[in-house]
Amino acid sequence: MHAPLMHIPAGTPYTFWVLLGATGYDDRAQLIQRYCKVGSPVQLRREQDDPSNANALAAWLLCSSFLGLLRRWRKIGYVKTSHADRWAAGLDHGFLHVESAVVCSCYTPAGEEVPRISLQIEFRSL
């Protein structure tokens, strides 16, 4: 694990705020406009087989349809590489755990191809 995380005692929670990248690919902009709200829960999932970055950390938003009866997680972007590179080894080896991740800002004006989403992520070092 990189030095910036090693000084945090085991069991200590800490919070980061990050901007997502790659929010304009595929149907992500439409998903974000429709479902993304401040406070929406997000799952962070490692994508070690990503050809562009073996440390990729994807952000998945819980989307509801059919009056909330059908719920599924949809990918809305990626944590920027500079952060994902710092956290990947800790997540992979169980030294780091994501306690929660939520949308803290969402800027998606109509006609914009690339929404701007920021997340608040709470980690716990183990």
Secondary structure, DSSP 8 states (H G I E B T S, - for coil): --HHHHTS-TT-EEEEEEEEE-TTSTTHHHHHHHH--TT-BEEEEEETT-TT-TTEEEEEEEEEETTTTEEEEEEEEEE-HHHHHHHHHHHHTTSEEEEEEEEEEEE--TT-SS-EEEEEEEEEE-
